[in-house]
Amino acid sequence: MKAIEFKDVSKTFKDGRNQIEALKSTNLVIEAGEFVAIIGPSGSGKSTFLTIAGGLQQPSTGQVLIKGQSLTDMKEKERTRVRFEEIGFILQSSNLVPFLTVKQQLQLVDKFKQTKKQALAHDLFEELGLNQLTDQYPNDLSGGERQRVAIARALYPEPAIILADEPTASLDTKRAFEVVELLARLSKEKQTAIVMVTHDERLISYCDRVLTMKDGQLTEED
């Protein structure tokens, strides 16, 4: 099943009198259960691609489909619902709620989704090495620990799609490999489509496909 589809999607910004083509016309299909890496230099358009894929900004042309539904044609309220129900975001900045403990970060998801998955929460905390930190607040954690909590929170709702922007940037080598191994396994077990932007090419061996972004042009590596 197609999890994400780009149909002639592009994004152009104005910079004074100039037009900057942040993302050139892109056609792409990412299937459920695929783990895809996007590599490329800073400023090449990788983050623009992710924010468009997640419905955080609209393309200048073309359509983005999530599980066959056109995200581009939806009203903002409907787009917000799809983002919440179908897409998990892992960003470079952890974006944790500062006044909630590690455990409460996931309980907040339960309140919104009216679910309770204690066994899954326990498994994620164990796999990410967070069992001893569940009653800590974000300010009490290191940057790497906060990032691991953010990863747990993104995975906890079991979304159809995970969009990860440099998810291992603040982790040491051991934890970085553990996180990518976890993402690779979950993509197959849960049939989750995962798109990971990374500068660390050591991690791409876990991915099914590698795409390269250069000057807004997305190409697939052989």
JONOR-V168917 format. One record per residue. N is the residue number from 0. RES is the residue in one small letter. PHI is phi in whole degrees, 0 to 359 (NA if undefined). Layout:
# JONOR-V168917
N & RES & PHI
N & RES & PHI
This chain:
# JONOR-V168917
0 & m & NA
1 & k & 285
2 & a & 274
3 & i & 229
4 & e & 223
5 & f & 256
6 & k & 242
7 & d & 52
8 & v & 274
9 & s & 220
10 & k & 219
11 & t & 238
12 & f & 244
13 & k & 266
14 & d & 230
15 & g & 66
16 & r & 272
17 & n & 266
18 & q & 253
19 & i & 253
20 & e & 270
21 & a & 289
22 & l & 221
23 & k & 281
24 & s & 312
25 & t & 235
26 & n & 239
27 & l & 202
28 & v & 235
29 & i & 240
30 & e & 276
31 & a & 302
32 & g & 86
33 & e & 269
34 & f & 246
35 & v & 244
36 & a & 256
37 & i & 240
38 & i & 241
39 & g & 153
40 & p & 292
41 & s & 301
42 & g & 78
43 & s & 274
44 & g & 117
45 & k & 297
46 & s & 292
47 & t & 299
48 & f & 302
49 & l & 296
50 & t & 293
51 & i & 289
52 & a & 300
53 & g & 270
54 & g & 72
55 & l & 278
56 & q & 214
57 & q & 273
58 & p & 288
59 & s & 285
60 & t & 220
61 & g & 88
62 & q & 228
63 & v & 248
64 & l & 248
65 & i & 247
66 & k & 51
67 & g & 86
68 & q & 264
69 & s & 282
70 & l & 296
71 & t & 295
72 & d & 273
73 & m & 285
74 & k & 287
75 & e & 301
76 & k & 297
77 & e & 290
78 & r & 300
79 & t & 299
80 & r & 298
81 & v & 296
82 & r & 303
83 & f & 290
84 & e & 273
85 & e & 246
86 & i & 235
87 & g & 250
88 & f & 249
89 & i & 240
90 & l & 252
91 & q & 298
92 & s & 270
93 & s & 294
94 & n & 55
95 & l & 280
96 & v & 283
97 & p & 296
98 & f & 262
99 & l & 247
100 & t & 289
101 & v & 305
102 & k & 298
103 & q & 289
104 & q & 301
105 & l & 280
106 & q & 296
107 & l & 298
108 & v & 299
109 & d & 303
110 & k & 297
111 & f & 289
112 & k & 267
113 & q & 54
114 & t & 228
115 & k & 209
116 & k & 232
117 & q & 298
118 & a & 297
119 & l & 294
120 & a & 301
121 & h & 299
122 & d & 297
123 & l & 294
124 & f & 299
125 & e & 293
126 & e & 294
127 & l & 261
128 & g & 68
129 & l & 246
130 & n & 304
131 & q & 273
132 & l & 242
133 & t & 295
134 & d & 259
135 & q & 271
136 & y & 264
137 & p & 310
138 & n & 293
139 & d & 272
140 & l & 256
141 & s & 284
142 & g & 301
143 & g & 294
144 & e & 294
145 & r & 299
146 & q & 295
147 & r & 293
148 & v & 296
149 & a & 298
150 & i & 294
151 & a & 300
152 & r & 296
153 & a & 291
154 & l & 280
155 & y & 302
156 & p & 288
157 & e & 54
158 & p & 290
159 & a & 287
160 & i & 224
161 & i & 242
162 & l & 247
163 & a & 241
164 & d & 257
165 & e & 51
166 & p & 294
167 & t & 252
168 & a & 301
169 & s & 259
170 & l & 259
171 & d & 287
172 & t & 302
173 & k & 300
174 & r & 293
175 & a & 301
176 & f & 293
177 & e & 297
178 & v & 294
179 & v & 291
180 & e & 298
181 & l & 297
182 & l & 299
183 & a & 298
184 & r & 292
185 & l & 295
186 & s & 301
187 & k & 274
188 & e & 296
189 & k & 260
190 & q & 55
191 & t & 267
192 & a & 278
193 & i & 236
194 & v & 244
195 & m & 240
196 & v & 277
197 & t & 212
198 & h & 261
199 & d & 267
200 & e & 288
201 & r & 293
202 & l & 273
203 & i & 285
204 & s & 294
205 & y & 277
206 & c & 267
207 & d & 282
208 & r & 218
209 & v & 235
210 & l & 250
211 & t & 246
212 & m & 252
213 & k & 217
214 & d & 51
215 & g & 79
216 & q & 255
217 & l & 263
218 & t & 228
219 & e & 261
220 & e & 284
221 & d & 289
